[in-house]
Amino acid sequence: MERQRIRPAVASDVPAVKAVTDAAYRPYVARIGVVPQPMEADHAADVAAGKVFVTDGPGGGVAGLVVVEARADHLFLDSIAVHPDAHGGGVGRRLLRFVDAHARALGLPEVRLYTNAMMWENREIYPKYGYEVVERRVDGPYDRVHYRKRLL
């Protein structure tokens, strides 16, 4: 299969960004009892701000995406979403590698993220990619596990 490139999202990608985000996070709504924050994000504003990067699927359309924000001392990975139809195809792995490369290109020494404590799949995946737990903290209705990955 041809390796799909990861590119900055553009305004015309906003409906697909919303659709992929909703499809990826919808299964968690019942489990965590609240709508995951990425589903309520202002996708148009995030795309306009240059925070969203997408990868197209083999048949066209967005297969996955990341939302990142450069901070003073780290790159914050706000959201990673892979369309359920693209699960198992390495999309998430490529996106996580992209995030590392993007942070390095910006001269940032680490990537930080958090996930809901009830999203146990994520809690199994992130350590496999070098992330370590920093803390677990309740933020409003969200019980979050915070991670970091040192790059330098």
C-alpha positions as CSV (number, residue, x, y, z in Angstrom):
1,M,0.0,0.0,0.0
2,E,1.3,3.4,-0.9
3,R,2.3,5.4,2.2
4,Q,-0.1,8.2,2.8
5,R,1.3,11.6,3.5
6,I,0.4,13.7,6.4
7,R,-0.4,17.3,5.6
8,P,-1.7,20.5,7.2
9,A,-5.5,20.5,7.0
10,V,-7.2,23.2,4.9
11,A,-10.6,24.8,5.3
12,S,-12.2,22.2,2.9
13,D,-11.1,19.4,5.2
14,V,-13.2,20.8,8.2
15,P,-16.3,18.6,7.5
16,A,-14.0,15.5,7.3
17,V,-12.1,16.5,10.4
18,K,-15.4,16.7,12.3
19,A,-16.6,13.4,10.8
20,V,-13.5,11.4,11.6
21,T,-13.2,12.9,15.1
22,D,-16.9,12.1,15.8
23,A,-16.5,8.6,14.5
24,A,-13.3,7.9,16.5
25,Y,-14.6,9.3,19.8
26,R,-18.4,8.4,19.6
27,P,-17.8,4.9,21.1
28,Y,-16.5,6.4,24.3
29,V,-19.5,8.6,25.0
30,A,-21.5,5.8,26.8
31,R,-18.4,4.5,28.6
32,I,-17.2,7.8,30.1
33,G,-20.7,9.3,30.5
34,V,-19.8,12.6,28.8
35,V,-19.0,13.8,25.3
36,P,-15.2,13.6,24.8
37,Q,-13.8,17.1,24.5
38,P,-12.5,16.6,20.9
39,M,-16.0,16.1,19.7
40,E,-16.9,19.6,20.9
41,A,-13.8,21.4,19.5
42,D,-14.1,24.3,17.1
43,H,-12.6,22.4,14.2
44,A,-12.7,25.3,11.8
45,A,-10.8,27.5,14.2
46,D,-8.2,24.7,14.8
47,V,-7.7,24.2,11.1
48,A,-7.4,28.0,10.5
49,A,-4.8,28.2,13.3
50,G,-2.7,25.5,11.7
51,K,-3.2,23.0,14.5
52,V,-4.7,20.1,12.5
53,F,-2.8,17.7,10.3
54,V,-4.5,15.0,8.3
55,T,-3.7,11.8,6.4
56,D,-5.8,10.7,3.6
57,G,-7.0,7.1,3.2
58,P,-6.2,4.9,0.3
59,G,-9.5,5.6,-1.3
60,G,-9.4,9.3,-0.6
61,G,-11.0,11.1,2.2
62,V,-9.4,11.7,5.6
63,A,-8.4,8.5,7.4
64,G,-6.9,10.1,10.5
65,L,-5.7,13.4,12.0
66,V,-3.9,15.0,14.9
67,V,-4.6,18.3,16.6
68,V,-1.4,19.8,18.1
69,E,-0.4,23.0,19.7
70,A,3.2,24.3,20.2
71,R,3.8,25.5,23.7
72,A,6.9,27.1,25.2
73,D,8.5,23.8,26.3
74,H,6.5,21.1,24.6
75,L,4.2,20.1,21.8
76,F,0.7,19.4,23.2
77,L,-1.1,16.6,21.4
78,D,-4.7,17.7,21.9
79,S,-6.3,14.9,19.9
80,I,-5.5,12.0,17.7
81,A,-8.4,10.4,15.7
82,V,-8.4,7.5,13.3
83,H,-11.6,6.6,11.4
84,P,-12.8,3.2,12.5
85,D,-12.7,2.0,8.9
86,A,-8.9,2.7,8.9
87,H,-8.2,0.8,12.2
88,G,-5.3,-1.7,11.9
89,G,-3.7,0.0,8.9
90,G,-0.9,1.8,10.8
91,V,-2.6,5.2,10.5
92,G,-2.3,5.9,14.3
93,R,1.3,4.8,14.4
94,R,2.2,7.1,11.4
95,L,0.4,10.0,13.1
96,L,2.2,9.5,16.4
97,R,5.6,9.4,14.6
98,F,4.6,12.6,12.8
99,V,3.9,14.3,16.1
100,D,7.4,13.4,17.3
101,A,9.0,14.6,14.1
102,H,6.9,17.8,14.2
103,A,8.0,18.5,17.8
104,R,11.6,17.9,16.9
105,A,11.3,20.2,13.9
106,L,10.0,22.9,16.2
107,G,12.9,22.4,18.6
108,L,10.6,21.2,21.4
109,P,12.0,18.5,23.8
110,E,8.8,16.6,24.6
111,V,5.3,15.8,23.6
112,R,2.5,15.9,26.2
113,L,-1.0,14.6,26.0
114,Y,-3.8,13.3,28.2
115,T,-6.5,10.7,27.7
116,N,-9.6,9.8,29.7
117,A,-8.9,7.2,32.3
118,M,-11.8,5.1,30.9
119,M,-10.2,5.0,27.5
120,W,-8.1,2.0,28.5
121,E,-7.2,1.2,24.9
122,N,-5.2,4.5,24.8
123,R,-3.6,3.8,28.2
124,E,-2.2,0.5,26.7
125,I,-1.1,2.2,23.5
126,Y,0.8,5.3,24.6
127,P,3.4,3.5,26.7
128,K,4.3,1.4,23.7
129,Y,5.3,4.6,21.9
130,G,7.5,5.9,24.7
131,Y,5.0,7.9,26.7
132,E,5.2,7.9,30.5
133,V,2.4,8.7,32.9
134,V,2.9,12.0,34.7
135,E,-0.2,12.3,36.7
136,R,-3.9,11.5,36.9
137,R,-6.2,14.4,37.5
138,V,-9.9,15.2,37.4
139,D,-10.7,18.2,35.3
140,G,-14.4,19.0,35.6
141,P,-16.3,16.0,34.3
142,Y,-13.1,14.4,32.9
143,D,-10.9,11.9,34.7
144,R,-7.6,12.3,32.8
145,V,-4.3,10.5,32.7
146,H,-1.5,12.9,31.6
147,Y,1.5,11.6,29.7
148,R,4.7,12.9,28.3
149,K,7.4,11.7,25.9
150,R,10.8,13.1,26.1
151,L,12.4,13.5,22.7
152,L,15.9,14.9,23.3
